Amino acid sequence: MAYGTQSVVINSVTYIANNIQISRGKDEVIDTGATGIPTRRRATETLATISMELQLATGSTAYPKFSQTATLTVDSNYGAEDWVLDPVNHSETREAGDIRVLNVAGVKKMGTITTV
């Protein structure tokens, strides 16, 4: 498997994930004193997002559905993380001779999943 790729299982289907991009945002508040000079900075992590390209093994490989989860370990500092996929807006390449791929995005799972 090439560097930057890894296998991922989503709903019992194994895909090869390429071009994995994770964005970990933050919110911060800077407190200032009476003279306007910063005295303290507080930062909290915001919702992390993921995007990746999935290789589909065959023409009949199932697309991942909304709210299905993928568990990835992309960094030892963060360990295994669960991601809730949102493949509703996706693009797919289907050029002759191309490996069939699907671009998906999602957010880090923060607890239980409730779909409506």
Secondary structure, 3 states (H helix, E strand, C coil): CCCCCEEEEECCEEEEEEEEEEECCEEEEEEECCCCCEEEEEEEECCCEEEEEEECCCCCCCCCCCCCEEEECCCCCCCCEEEEECCCCCEEECCCCCCCEEEEEEEECCCCCCCC
